[in-house]
Amino acid sequence: MAISANDVKTLRDRTNAPMMECKAALNEAGGDMDKAIDILRKKIKGLTAKFGAREMAEGRIATFVCTKDKVGAIVELRCETAPVAKADRFVALANELAEQVAVKNPATVDELLAQPSIKASGQTVQDRIHDVFNLVRENMKVHRFTRLEGSLGDYVHHTGTEGVLLQVEGNVADTQVLRDVCMHIVAINPVAATKDDVPKETLAKETEIAREQTMNDPKNKSKPANILDKIIEGKMKTWLAANVLLEQPFVKDDSKTVGQLLSGAGLKFVKFVRYKVGDIS
């Protein structure tokens, strides 16, 4: 059966596969479009398996928030090289995956990949990833995701390598406040949200460092124990202000803390999720 150029173009439009591979698949399928699509997808799966051993140290963070439904998600999509991480189709795929997670609430990455795509009828999420793989021919995978419900804000740095999903309680009259707090978290990278969230071993270590600094300072040699304790306490307050989100000076206006910014907007902090490409999760 003769394969027309229009048939090849139709198959390419439906699969994003190269023209020559579309023509070969149509010839193998005897002109049957659906069979040709299956042939291409099997071939792509074989290619992704072959590429699977390659290191994926680059990638993109994507977020999605639906204010109406009060759901949101943050996703890390990995790939091999920085140029692909910045490519429009890869960025669009990461954004689509974040929306998929928010809307369909998968429990695991495997469950996500098996879900019907919310963007393409008749395709799974894995099919959508294969479509982009077929264009860039570079291995990619969903590394992790988190989904939250409630009043949410989000922010992704312009490089796409860092992002935050923030959850608060209260009526959000100005979403810019949440975006600003998310931006602050990306920029300052707090160790924890509150003092109570700081691991006990971290507090113990920092307290010991403050104690050693105080005791080894010649200026403190003749000071009584109660004064030394206050100096150590002051050092810990300084450390907490630098490392605990709600006690940090707000990056856009250091006359107030992040906690004061949120409370002034009638909001109560609940949690945040910060992703950076390449971090061990």
PyRosetta script that sets phi, psi and omega in degrees:
from pyrosetta import init, pose_from_sequence

init()
pose = pose_from_sequence("MAISANDVKTLRDRTNAPMMECKAALNEAGGDMDKAIDILRKKIKGLTAKFGAREMAEGRIATFVCTKDKVGAIVELRCETAPVAKADRFVALANELAEQVAVKNPATVDELLAQPSIKASGQTVQDRIHDVFNLVRENMKVHRFTRLEGSLGDYVHHTGTEGVLLQVEGNVADTQVLRDVCMHIVAINPVAATKDDVPKETLAKETEIAREQTMNDPKNKSKPANILDKIIEGKMKTWLAANVLLEQPFVKDDSKTVGQLLSGAGLKFVKFVRYKVGDIS")
pose.set_psi(1, 131.1)
pose.set_omega(1, 179.9)
pose.set_phi(2, -73.5)
pose.set_psi(2, 133.3)
pose.set_omega(2, 179.0)
pose.set_phi(3, -99.6)
pose.set_psi(3, 119.9)
pose.set_omega(3, -178.0)
pose.set_phi(4, -82.6)
pose.set_psi(4, 159.5)
pose.set_omega(4, 177.2)
pose.set_phi(5, -62.2)
pose.set_psi(5, -32.6)
pose.set_omega(5, 179.1)
pose.set_phi(6, -67.2)
pose.set_psi(6, -36.7)
pose.set_omega(6, 176.6)
pose.set_phi(7, -63.3)
pose.set_psi(7, -44.0)
pose.set_omega(7, 179.8)
pose.set_phi(8, -62.0)
pose.set_psi(8, -43.7)
pose.set_omega(8, -179.8)
pose.set_phi(9, -63.8)
pose.set_psi(9, -40.5)
pose.set_omega(9, 179.3)
pose.set_phi(10, -61.6)
pose.set_psi(10, -43.9)
pose.set_omega(10, 179.6)
pose.set_phi(11, -65.9)
pose.set_psi(11, -40.1)
pose.set_omega(11, 178.1)
pose.set_phi(12, -62.8)
pose.set_psi(12, -42.3)
pose.set_omega(12, 179.8)
pose.set_phi(13, -62.4)
pose.set_psi(13, -33.2)
pose.set_omega(13, -177.5)
pose.set_phi(14, -83.9)
pose.set_psi(14, -23.5)
pose.set_omega(14, -173.8)
pose.set_phi(15, -121.3)
pose.set_psi(15, -17.6)
pose.set_omega(15, -174.9)
pose.set_phi(16, 67.8)
pose.set_psi(16, 11.6)
pose.set_omega(16, 178.9)
pose.set_phi(17, -76.0)
pose.set_psi(17, 154.5)
pose.set_omega(17, 177.0)
pose.set_phi(18, -58.6)
pose.set_psi(18, 151.8)
pose.set_omega(18, -175.6)
pose.set_phi(19, -55.9)
pose.set_psi(19, -45.9)
pose.set_omega(19, -176.0)
pose.set_phi(20, -65.7)
pose.set_psi(20, -35.6)
pose.set_omega(20, 178.0)
pose.set_phi(21, -70.4)
pose.set_psi(21, -34.9)
pose.set_omega(21, 176.3)
pose.set_phi(22, -64.3)
pose.set_psi(22, -43.2)
pose.set_omega(22, 179.8)
pose.set_phi(23, -63.8)
pose.set_psi(23, -43.2)
pose.set_omega(23, -179.4)
pose.set_phi(24, -64.2)
pose.set_psi(24, -40.3)
pose.set_omega(24, 179.9)
pose.set_phi(25, -65.9)
pose.set_psi(25, -40.0)
pose.set_omega(25, 178.8)
pose.set_phi(26, -65.8)
pose.set_psi(26, -40.1)
pose.set_omega(26, 177.0)
pose.set_phi(27, -62.6)
pose.set_psi(27, -43.4)
pose.set_omega(27, -179.6)
pose.set_phi(28, -65.1)
pose.set_psi(28, -33.6)
pose.set_omega(28, -178.4)
pose.set_phi(29, -88.6)
pose.set_psi(29, 2.6)
pose.set_omega(29, -180.0)
pose.set_phi(30, 65.8)
pose.set_psi(30, 28.9)
pose.set_omega(30, 178.0)
pose.set_phi(31, 88.8)
pose.set_psi(31, -3.8)
pose.set_omega(31, 179.6)
pose.set_phi(32, -76.8)
pose.set_psi(32, 115.4)
pose.set_omega(32, -173.9)
pose.set_phi(33, -63.2)
pose.set_psi(33, -45.9)
pose.set_omega(33, -178.2)
pose.set_phi(34, -64.7)
pose.set_psi(34, -40.6)
pose.set_omega(34, 177.5)
pose.set_phi(35, -64.8)
pose.set_psi(35, -38.0)
pose.set_omega(35, 179.1)
pose.set_phi(36, -63.6)
pose.set_psi(36, -38.7)
pose.set_omega(36, 177.7)
pose.set_phi(37, -63.1)
pose.set_psi(37, -43.3)
pose.set_omega(37, 178.6)
pose.set_phi(38, -62.2)
pose.set_psi(38, -40.6)
pose.set_omega(38, 179.1)
pose.set_phi(39, -61.5)
pose.set_psi(39, -44.6)
pose.set_omega(39, 179.9)
pose.set_phi(40, -64.7)
pose.set_psi(40, -41.6)
pose.set_omega(40, -178.4)
pose.set_phi(41, -66.8)
pose.set_psi(41, -38.0)
pose.set_omega(41, 176.4)
pose.set_phi(42, -64.8)
pose.set_psi(42, -38.2)
pose.set_omega(42, 179.0)
pose.set_phi(43, -65.8)
pose.set_psi(43, -42.0)
pose.set_omega(43, -179.8)
pose.set_phi(44, -64.0)
pose.set_psi(44, -41.6)
pose.set_omega(44, 178.8)
pose.set_phi(45, -61.7)
pose.set_psi(45, -38.0)
pose.set_omega(45, 176.5)
pose.set_phi(46, -64.2)
pose.set_psi(46, -39.9)
pose.set_omega(46, 178.4)
pose.set_phi(47, -66.3)
pose.set_psi(47, -42.6)
pose.set_omega(47, -179.4)
pose.set_phi(48, -64.9)
pose.set_psi(48, -34.4)
pose.set_omega(48, 176.9)
pose.set_phi(49, -65.9)
pose.set_psi(49, -40.3)
pose.set_omega(49, 179.6)
pose.set_phi(50, -65.8)
pose.set_psi(50, -35.2)
pose.set_omega(50, -178.3)
pose.set_phi(51, -82.3)
pose.set_psi(51, -9.3)
pose.set_omega(51, -169.0)
pose.set_phi(52, -59.3)
pose.set_psi(52, -25.5)
pose.set_omega(52, -177.7)
pose.set_phi(53, -79.7)
pose.set_psi(53, -11.5)
pose.set_omega(53, -178.5)
pose.set_phi(54, -69.4)
pose.set_psi(54, 144.1)
pose.set_omega(54, -179.8)
pose.set_phi(55, -70.5)
pose.set_psi(55, 138.0)
pose.set_omega(55, 177.5)
pose.set_phi(56, -118.1)
pose.set_psi(56, 83.5)
pose.set_omega(56, -176.5)
pose.set_phi(57, -97.7)
pose.set_psi(57, -9.0)
pose.set_omega(57, 178.9)
pose.set_phi(58, -105.7)
pose.set_psi(58, 175.4)
pose.set_omega(58, 178.5)
pose.set_phi(59, 161.6)
pose.set_psi(59, -161.9)
pose.set_omega(59, -174.3)
pose.set_phi(60, -146.8)
pose.set_psi(60, 141.2)
pose.set_omega(60, 170.5)
pose.set_phi(61, -98.6)
pose.set_psi(61, 133.8)
pose.set_omega(61, 177.9)
pose.set_phi(62, -132.1)
pose.set_psi(62, 147.0)
pose.set_omega(62, 177.5)
pose.set_phi(63, -129.6)
pose.set_psi(63, 158.3)
pose.set_omega(63, 174.1)
pose.set_phi(64, -148.6)
pose.set_psi(64, 133.3)
pose.set_omega(64, 176.5)
pose.set_phi(65, -132.4)
pose.set_psi(65, 129.2)
pose.set_omega(65, 172.8)
pose.set_phi(66, -108.2)
pose.set_psi(66, 103.7)
pose.set_omega(66, -176.8)
pose.set_phi(67, -62.6)
pose.set_psi(67, -38.3)
pose.set_omega(67, -178.3)
pose.set_phi(68, -62.3)
pose.set_psi(68, -48.2)
pose.set_omega(68, -177.7)
pose.set_phi(69, -89.1)
pose.set_psi(69, -6.6)
pose.set_omega(69, 179.8)
pose.set_phi(70, 55.8)
pose.set_psi(70, 50.3)
pose.set_omega(70, 173.8)
pose.set_phi(71, -134.0)
pose.set_psi(71, 154.8)
pose.set_omega(71, 178.1)
pose.set_phi(72, -161.8)
pose.set_psi(72, 167.2)
pose.set_omega(72, -178.8)
pose.set_phi(73, -152.8)
pose.set_psi(73, 155.9)
pose.set_omega(73, 172.6)
pose.set_phi(74, -130.1)
pose.set_psi(74, 136.7)
pose.set_omega(74, -173.3)
pose.set_phi(75, -132.8)
pose.set_psi(75, 142.6)
pose.set_omega(75, 168.7)
pose.set_phi(76, -111.8)
pose.set_psi(76, 117.5)
pose.set_omega(76, 177.5)
pose.set_phi(77, -108.6)
pose.set_psi(77, 120.4)
pose.set_omega(77, -176.0)
pose.set_phi(78, -96.0)
pose.set_psi(78, 152.2)
pose.set_omega(78, 172.6)
pose.set_phi(79, -148.2)
pose.set_psi(79, -173.0)
pose.set_omega(79, -173.7)
pose.set_phi(80, -91.2)
pose.set_psi(80, -37.8)
pose.set_omega(80, -171.1)
pose.set_phi(81, -130.0)
pose.set_psi(81, 154.8)
pose.set_omega(81, -179.7)
pose.set_phi(82, -62.7)
pose.set_psi(82, -41.4)
pose.set_omega(82, 179.0)
pose.set_phi(83, -57.8)
pose.set_psi(83, -40.2)
pose.set_omega(83, 178.7)
pose.set_phi(84, -68.2)
pose.set_psi(84, -37.4)
pose.set_omega(84, 179.4)
pose.set_phi(85, -60.8)
pose.set_psi(85, -25.5)
pose.set_omega(85, -179.3)
pose.set_phi(86, -97.8)
pose.set_psi(86, -6.2)
pose.set_omega(86, -177.1)
pose.set_phi(87, -66.8)
pose.set_psi(87, 142.5)
pose.set_omega(87, -175.6)
pose.set_phi(88, -55.3)
pose.set_psi(88, -43.7)
pose.set_omega(88, -177.0)
pose.set_phi(89, -67.5)
pose.set_psi(89, -36.1)
pose.set_omega(89, 178.5)
pose.set_phi(90, -68.9)
pose.set_psi(90, -42.8)
pose.set_omega(90, 177.5)
pose.set_phi(91, -60.9)
pose.set_psi(91, -45.0)
pose.set_omega(91, 179.5)
pose.set_phi(92, -62.5)
pose.set_psi(92, -38.5)
pose.set_omega(92, 178.7)
pose.set_phi(93, -64.4)
pose.set_psi(93, -44.4)
pose.set_omega(93, 179.2)
pose.set_phi(94, -60.5)
pose.set_psi(94, -43.5)
pose.set_omega(94, 178.4)
pose.set_phi(95, -63.6)
pose.set_psi(95, -39.6)
pose.set_omega(95, 178.7)
pose.set_phi(96, -64.0)
pose.set_psi(96, -39.9)
pose.set_omega(96, 179.8)
pose.set_phi(97, -65.6)
pose.set_psi(97, -39.3)
pose.set_omega(97, 177.9)
pose.set_phi(98, -62.0)
pose.set_psi(98, -41.5)
pose.set_omega(98, 177.7)
pose.set_phi(99, -66.2)
pose.set_psi(99, -40.3)
pose.set_omega(99, 179.3)
pose.set_phi(100, -59.4)
pose.set_psi(100, -45.8)
pose.set_omega(100, -179.7)
pose.set_phi(101, -63.3)
pose.set_psi(101, -44.0)
pose.set_omega(101, -178.9)
pose.set_phi(102, -63.0)
pose.set_psi(102, -43.3)
pose.set_omega(102, -174.0)
pose.set_phi(103, -79.3)
pose.set_psi(103, -41.0)
pose.set_omega(103, -171.1)
pose.set_phi(104, -103.0)
pose.set_psi(104, -10.7)
pose.set_omega(104, 171.2)
pose.set_phi(105, 53.1)
pose.set_psi(105, 56.6)
pose.set_omega(105, 174.9)
pose.set_phi(106, -70.1)
pose.set_psi(106, 151.5)
pose.set_omega(106, -178.8)
pose.set_phi(107, -87.3)
pose.set_psi(107, -28.7)
pose.set_omega(107, -176.7)
pose.set_phi(108, -139.6)
pose.set_psi(108, 168.7)
pose.set_omega(108, 176.1)
pose.set_phi(109, -62.5)
pose.set_psi(109, -42.8)
pose.set_omega(109, 179.8)
pose.set_phi(110, -60.9)
pose.set_psi(110, -40.3)
pose.set_omega(110, 178.0)
pose.set_phi(111, -65.7)
pose.set_psi(111, -39.8)
pose.set_omega(111, 176.6)
pose.set_phi(112, -58.5)
pose.set_psi(112, -48.9)
pose.set_omega(112, -176.7)
pose.set_phi(113, -62.2)
pose.set_psi(113, -30.0)
pose.set_omega(113, -177.8)
pose.set_phi(114, -85.0)
pose.set_psi(114, -11.3)
pose.set_omega(114, -176.9)
pose.set_phi(115, -69.7)
pose.set_psi(115, 147.7)
pose.set_omega(115, 169.9)
pose.set_phi(116, -62.4)
pose.set_psi(116, 136.1)
pose.set_omega(116, -179.5)
pose.set_phi(117, -67.3)
pose.set_psi(117, 139.9)
pose.set_omega(117, 176.4)
pose.set_phi(118, -80.6)
pose.set_psi(118, -8.1)
pose.set_omega(118, -176.1)
pose.set_phi(119, -107.5)
pose.set_psi(119, -20.8)
pose.set_omega(119, -175.3)
pose.set_phi(120, -137.6)
pose.set_psi(120, 111.3)
pose.set_omega(120, 179.3)
pose.set_phi(121, -61.4)
pose.set_psi(121, 134.6)
pose.set_omega(121, 177.2)
pose.set_phi(122, 85.1)
pose.set_psi(122, -0.9)
pose.set_omega(122, 179.5)
pose.set_phi(123, -117.6)
pose.set_psi(123, 148.3)
pose.set_omega(123, 171.5)
pose.set_phi(124, -90.2)
pose.set_psi(124, 171.5)
pose.set_omega(124, 175.4)
pose.set_phi(125, -62.2)
pose.set_psi(125, -38.3)
pose.set_omega(125, 177.9)
pose.set_phi(126, -61.3)
pose.set_psi(126, -38.6)
pose.set_omega(126, 176.7)
pose.set_phi(127, -60.6)
pose.set_psi(127, -40.8)
pose.set_omega(127, -179.7)
pose.set_phi(128, -63.7)
pose.set_psi(128, -39.6)
pose.set_omega(128, 177.5)
pose.set_phi(129, -66.4)
pose.set_psi(129, -40.1)
pose.set_omega(129, 177.7)
pose.set_phi(130, -62.0)
pose.set_psi(130, -37.2)
pose.set_omega(130, 179.3)
pose.set_phi(131, -60.2)
pose.set_psi(131, -43.4)
pose.set_omega(131, 180.0)
pose.set_phi(132, -71.9)
pose.set_psi(132, -39.4)
pose.set_omega(132, 175.6)
pose.set_phi(133, -56.3)
pose.set_psi(133, -41.8)
pose.set_omega(133, -177.7)
pose.set_phi(134, -62.0)
pose.set_psi(134, -27.7)
pose.set_omega(134, 178.8)
pose.set_phi(135, -81.5)
pose.set_psi(135, -43.1)
pose.set_omega(135, -172.6)
pose.set_phi(136, -98.9)
pose.set_psi(136, -17.7)
pose.set_omega(136, -179.7)
pose.set_phi(137, 51.7)
pose.set_psi(137, 49.7)
pose.set_omega(137, 176.8)
pose.set_phi(138, -139.6)
pose.set_psi(138, 137.0)
pose.set_omega(138, -177.0)
pose.set_phi(139, -62.5)
pose.set_psi(139, 143.1)
pose.set_omega(139, 179.0)
pose.set_phi(140, -150.8)
pose.set_psi(140, 152.0)
pose.set_omega(140, 178.9)
pose.set_phi(141, -156.5)
pose.set_psi(141, 153.2)
pose.set_omega(141, 171.8)
pose.set_phi(142, -77.3)
pose.set_psi(142, 115.9)
pose.set_omega(142, -176.5)
pose.set_phi(143, -84.7)
pose.set_psi(143, -40.8)
pose.set_omega(143, -178.4)
pose.set_phi(144, -167.6)
pose.set_psi(144, 163.2)
pose.set_omega(144, 173.6)
pose.set_phi(145, -156.2)
pose.set_psi(145, 158.4)
pose.set_omega(145, 174.0)
pose.set_phi(146, -137.3)
pose.set_psi(146, 137.4)
pose.set_omega(146, 177.7)
pose.set_phi(147, -118.3)
pose.set_psi(147, 136.0)
pose.set_omega(147, 178.3)
pose.set_phi(148, -127.4)
pose.set_psi(148, 156.2)
pose.set_omega(148, 175.7)
pose.set_phi(149, -124.8)
pose.set_psi(149, 145.1)
pose.set_omega(149, 179.1)
pose.set_phi(150, 126.8)
pose.set_psi(150, -157.4)
pose.set_omega(150, 176.6)
pose.set_phi(151, -81.6)
pose.set_psi(151, 116.2)
pose.set_omega(151, -168.8)
pose.set_phi(152, -126.8)
pose.set_psi(152, 151.6)
pose.set_omega(152, 170.7)
pose.set_phi(153, -132.6)
pose.set_psi(153, 159.9)
pose.set_omega(153, -179.3)
pose.set_phi(154, -149.0)
pose.set_psi(154, 161.2)
pose.set_omega(154, 177.2)
pose.set_phi(155, -161.6)
pose.set_psi(155, 136.3)
pose.set_omega(155, 172.6)
pose.set_phi(156, -123.2)
pose.set_psi(156, 128.8)
pose.set_omega(156, 178.6)
pose.set_phi(157, -60.9)
pose.set_psi(157, 152.8)
pose.set_omega(157, -173.5)
pose.set_phi(158, -61.9)
pose.set_psi(158, -21.1)
pose.set_omega(158, 177.3)
pose.set_phi(159, -77.2)
pose.set_psi(159, -17.2)
pose.set_omega(159, -177.9)
pose.set_phi(160, 79.8)
pose.set_psi(160, 1.8)
pose.set_omega(160, -175.2)
pose.set_phi(161, -92.7)
pose.set_psi(161, -12.6)
pose.set_omega(161, 179.9)
pose.set_phi(162, -138.5)
pose.set_psi(162, 146.1)
pose.set_omega(162, 178.7)
pose.set_phi(163, -159.6)
pose.set_psi(163, 162.7)
pose.set_omega(163, -177.4)
pose.set_phi(164, -139.4)
pose.set_psi(164, 141.5)
pose.set_omega(164, 169.7)
pose.set_phi(165, -119.0)
pose.set_psi(165, 125.3)
pose.set_omega(165, -173.8)
pose.set_phi(166, -118.3)
pose.set_psi(166, 136.4)
pose.set_omega(166, 178.0)
pose.set_phi(167, -119.2)
pose.set_psi(167, 132.2)
pose.set_omega(167, 178.1)
pose.set_phi(168, -133.2)
pose.set_psi(168, 169.6)
pose.set_omega(168, 171.4)
pose.set_phi(169, -111.7)
pose.set_psi(169, 145.0)
pose.set_omega(169, -179.5)
pose.set_phi(170, 117.4)
pose.set_psi(170, 166.0)
pose.set_omega(170, 179.4)
pose.set_phi(171, -81.5)
pose.set_psi(171, 123.1)
pose.set_omega(171, -177.9)
pose.set_phi(172, -88.8)
pose.set_psi(172, 103.2)
pose.set_omega(172, 179.5)
pose.set_phi(173, -84.2)
pose.set_psi(173, -28.0)
pose.set_omega(173, -177.0)
pose.set_phi(174, -133.3)
pose.set_psi(174, 103.4)
pose.set_omega(174, -178.3)
pose.set_phi(175, -65.8)
pose.set_psi(175, -18.4)
pose.set_omega(175, 179.6)
pose.set_phi(176, -63.5)
pose.set_psi(176, -32.1)
pose.set_omega(176, 178.0)
pose.set_phi(177, -59.7)
pose.set_psi(177, -45.8)
pose.set_omega(177, 180.0)
pose.set_phi(178, -66.3)
pose.set_psi(178, -40.9)
pose.set_omega(178, 178.1)
pose.set_phi(179, -62.0)
pose.set_psi(179, -40.5)
pose.set_omega(179, 179.4)
pose.set_phi(180, -64.1)
pose.set_psi(180, -39.7)
pose.set_omega(180, 178.2)
pose.set_phi(181, -66.3)
pose.set_psi(181, -41.0)
pose.set_omega(181, 176.4)
pose.set_phi(182, -60.4)
pose.set_psi(182, -42.5)
pose.set_omega(182, 178.4)
pose.set_phi(183, -61.8)
pose.set_psi(183, -41.0)
pose.set_omega(183, 177.3)
pose.set_phi(184, -59.5)
pose.set_psi(184, -45.1)
pose.set_omega(184, -178.1)
pose.set_phi(185, -62.4)
pose.set_psi(185, -41.7)
pose.set_omega(185, 177.5)
pose.set_phi(186, -63.0)
pose.set_psi(186, -43.3)
pose.set_omega(186, -174.9)
pose.set_phi(187, -72.1)
pose.set_psi(187, -41.7)
pose.set_omega(187, -171.1)
pose.set_phi(188, -99.0)
pose.set_psi(188, -24.3)
pose.set_omega(188, 177.1)
pose.set_phi(189, 53.6)
pose.set_psi(189, 67.0)
pose.set_omega(189, -179.8)
pose.set_phi(190, -62.9)
pose.set_psi(190, 149.4)
pose.set_omega(190, 177.9)
pose.set_phi(191, -69.6)
pose.set_psi(191, -36.6)
pose.set_omega(191, -178.0)
pose.set_phi(192, -154.5)
pose.set_psi(192, 168.7)
pose.set_omega(192, -179.5)
pose.set_phi(193, -80.5)
pose.set_psi(193, -43.6)
pose.set_omega(193, -179.4)
pose.set_phi(194, -132.2)
pose.set_psi(194, 168.5)
pose.set_omega(194, 178.1)
pose.set_phi(195, -59.3)
pose.set_psi(195, -38.1)
pose.set_omega(195, -178.8)
pose.set_phi(196, -65.9)
pose.set_psi(196, -22.2)
pose.set_omega(196, -179.3)
pose.set_phi(197, -84.2)
pose.set_psi(197, -13.5)
pose.set_omega(197, 179.3)
pose.set_phi(198, -70.0)
pose.set_psi(198, 128.2)
pose.set_omega(198, 178.9)
pose.set_phi(199, -55.9)
pose.set_psi(199, 141.3)
pose.set_omega(199, -177.2)
pose.set_phi(200, -58.6)
pose.set_psi(200, -37.4)
pose.set_omega(200, -179.5)
pose.set_phi(201, -66.9)
pose.set_psi(201, -32.7)
pose.set_omega(201, 177.4)
pose.set_phi(202, -68.5)
pose.set_psi(202, -44.8)
pose.set_omega(202, 177.5)
pose.set_phi(203, -61.0)
pose.set_psi(203, -42.3)
pose.set_omega(203, 179.9)
pose.set_phi(204, -63.2)
pose.set_psi(204, -42.1)
pose.set_omega(204, -179.9)
pose.set_phi(205, -64.9)
pose.set_psi(205, -45.2)
pose.set_omega(205, -179.4)
pose.set_phi(206, -66.9)
pose.set_psi(206, -35.7)
pose.set_omega(206, 177.5)
pose.set_phi(207, -65.0)
pose.set_psi(207, -40.8)
pose.set_omega(207, 178.6)
pose.set_phi(208, -65.4)
pose.set_psi(208, -38.8)
pose.set_omega(208, 177.0)
pose.set_phi(209, -63.0)
pose.set_psi(209, -44.5)
pose.set_omega(209, 178.7)
pose.set_phi(210, -62.4)
pose.set_psi(210, -38.0)
pose.set_omega(210, -180.0)
pose.set_phi(211, -66.3)
pose.set_psi(211, -44.5)
pose.set_omega(211, 179.9)
pose.set_phi(212, -63.7)
pose.set_psi(212, -42.4)
pose.set_omega(212, 178.4)
pose.set_phi(213, -60.4)
pose.set_psi(213, -42.7)
pose.set_omega(213, -178.3)
pose.set_phi(214, -66.2)
pose.set_psi(214, -47.2)
pose.set_omega(214, -177.0)
pose.set_phi(215, -68.6)
pose.set_psi(215, -30.8)
pose.set_omega(215, -177.2)
pose.set_phi(216, -87.4)
pose.set_psi(216, -3.4)
pose.set_omega(216, 178.7)
pose.set_phi(217, -82.3)
pose.set_psi(217, 118.9)
pose.set_omega(217, -178.7)
pose.set_phi(218, -56.6)
pose.set_psi(218, -28.2)
pose.set_omega(218, -178.7)
pose.set_phi(219, -66.3)
pose.set_psi(219, -20.8)
pose.set_omega(219, -176.3)
pose.set_phi(220, -98.9)
pose.set_psi(220, 4.8)
pose.set_omega(220, -171.7)
pose.set_phi(221, -57.1)
pose.set_psi(221, -39.9)
pose.set_omega(221, -175.2)
pose.set_phi(222, -101.7)
pose.set_psi(222, 8.3)
pose.set_omega(222, -177.1)
pose.set_phi(223, -81.8)
pose.set_psi(223, 144.4)
pose.set_omega(223, -179.6)
pose.set_phi(224, -68.9)
pose.set_psi(224, 164.0)
pose.set_omega(224, -175.0)
pose.set_phi(225, -60.8)
pose.set_psi(225, -38.9)
pose.set_omega(225, -178.1)
pose.set_phi(226, -66.3)
pose.set_psi(226, -32.8)
pose.set_omega(226, 176.7)
pose.set_phi(227, -71.2)
pose.set_psi(227, -40.6)
pose.set_omega(227, 177.9)
pose.set_phi(228, -61.3)
pose.set_psi(228, -40.2)
pose.set_omega(228, 178.4)
pose.set_phi(229, -62.4)
pose.set_psi(229, -37.4)
pose.set_omega(229, 179.2)
pose.set_phi(230, -69.4)
pose.set_psi(230, -35.7)
pose.set_omega(230, 176.7)
pose.set_phi(231, -64.3)
pose.set_psi(231, -43.7)
pose.set_omega(231, 178.5)
pose.set_phi(232, -63.1)
pose.set_psi(232, -42.3)
pose.set_omega(232, 178.2)
pose.set_phi(233, -61.1)
pose.set_psi(233, -40.3)
pose.set_omega(233, 178.1)
pose.set_phi(234, -64.4)
pose.set_psi(234, -40.1)
pose.set_omega(234, 178.2)
pose.set_phi(235, -63.6)
pose.set_psi(235, -38.6)
pose.set_omega(235, 179.5)
pose.set_phi(236, -69.5)
pose.set_psi(236, -35.9)
pose.set_omega(236, 175.7)
pose.set_phi(237, -62.4)
pose.set_psi(237, -39.7)
pose.set_omega(237, 177.8)
pose.set_phi(238, -64.6)
pose.set_psi(238, -41.7)
pose.set_omega(238, 179.2)
pose.set_phi(239, -64.4)
pose.set_psi(239, -43.8)
pose.set_omega(239, -179.7)
pose.set_phi(240, -63.3)
pose.set_psi(240, -40.4)
pose.set_omega(240, 179.4)
pose.set_phi(241, -63.5)
pose.set_psi(241, -28.1)
pose.set_omega(241, -179.3)
pose.set_phi(242, -85.9)
pose.set_psi(242, -23.2)
pose.set_omega(242, -169.4)
pose.set_phi(243, -120.5)
pose.set_psi(243, -14.9)
pose.set_omega(243, -178.5)
pose.set_phi(244, -105.5)
pose.set_psi(244, 123.5)
pose.set_omega(244, -170.5)
pose.set_phi(245, -48.8)
pose.set_psi(245, -56.9)
pose.set_omega(245, -172.2)
pose.set_phi(246, -68.7)
pose.set_psi(246, -14.8)
pose.set_omega(246, 178.2)
pose.set_phi(247, -102.4)
pose.set_psi(247, -4.9)
pose.set_omega(247, 179.9)
pose.set_phi(248, -74.9)
pose.set_psi(248, 140.7)
pose.set_omega(248, 170.2)
pose.set_phi(249, -60.7)
pose.set_psi(249, 132.3)
pose.set_omega(249, -178.5)
pose.set_phi(250, -62.8)
pose.set_psi(250, 132.4)
pose.set_omega(250, -171.2)
pose.set_phi(251, -62.7)
pose.set_psi(251, -27.3)
pose.set_omega(251, -179.4)
pose.set_phi(252, -91.6)
pose.set_psi(252, -14.6)
pose.set_omega(252, -179.0)
pose.set_phi(253, -158.4)
pose.set_psi(253, 92.7)
pose.set_omega(253, -173.0)
pose.set_phi(254, -75.9)
pose.set_psi(254, 7.3)
pose.set_omega(254, 174.7)
pose.set_phi(255, -79.1)
pose.set_psi(255, -9.1)
pose.set_omega(255, 178.2)
pose.set_phi(256, -136.7)
pose.set_psi(256, 154.4)
pose.set_omega(256, 176.1)
pose.set_phi(257, -86.0)
pose.set_psi(257, 168.2)
pose.set_omega(257, 176.3)
pose.set_phi(258, -62.2)
pose.set_psi(258, -38.7)
pose.set_omega(258, 177.8)
pose.set_phi(259, -61.9)
pose.set_psi(259, -41.3)
pose.set_omega(259, 178.4)
pose.set_phi(260, -67.3)
pose.set_psi(260, -36.7)
pose.set_omega(260, 178.0)
pose.set_phi(261, -60.8)
pose.set_psi(261, -47.0)
pose.set_omega(261, -178.8)
pose.set_phi(262, -67.3)
pose.set_psi(262, -46.2)
pose.set_omega(262, -179.1)
pose.set_phi(263, -64.7)
pose.set_psi(263, -33.7)
pose.set_omega(263, 177.0)
pose.set_phi(264, -65.7)
pose.set_psi(264, -25.0)
pose.set_omega(264, 177.2)
pose.set_phi(265, -92.4)
pose.set_psi(265, 6.4)
pose.set_omega(265, 179.6)
pose.set_phi(266, 75.4)
pose.set_psi(266, 27.4)
pose.set_omega(266, -175.8)
pose.set_phi(267, -119.3)
pose.set_psi(267, 148.3)
pose.set_omega(267, 176.2)
pose.set_phi(268, -116.7)
pose.set_psi(268, 127.3)
pose.set_omega(268, 179.9)
pose.set_phi(269, -65.0)
pose.set_psi(269, 138.9)
pose.set_omega(269, 175.2)
pose.set_phi(270, -114.5)
pose.set_psi(270, -59.9)
pose.set_omega(270, 179.5)
pose.set_phi(271, -166.0)
pose.set_psi(271, 164.6)
pose.set_omega(271, 171.3)
pose.set_phi(272, -137.3)
pose.set_psi(272, 153.5)
pose.set_omega(272, 174.7)
pose.set_phi(273, -124.2)
pose.set_psi(273, 120.3)
pose.set_omega(273, 179.9)
pose.set_phi(274, -114.6)
pose.set_psi(274, 122.8)
pose.set_omega(274, 176.3)
pose.set_phi(275, -111.5)
pose.set_psi(275, 140.5)
pose.set_omega(275, 170.2)
pose.set_phi(276, -132.3)
pose.set_psi(276, 132.1)
pose.set_omega(276, -178.1)
pose.set_phi(277, -57.5)
pose.set_psi(277, 129.4)
pose.set_omega(277, 176.9)
pose.set_phi(278, 96.9)
pose.set_psi(278, -14.6)
pose.set_omega(278, 178.0)
pose.set_phi(279, -65.0)
pose.set_psi(279, 148.0)
pose.set_omega(279, 175.5)
pose.set_phi(280, -80.3)
pose.set_psi(280, 123.4)
pose.set_omega(280, -178.0)
pose.set_phi(281, -102.8)
pose.dump_pdb("model.pdb")
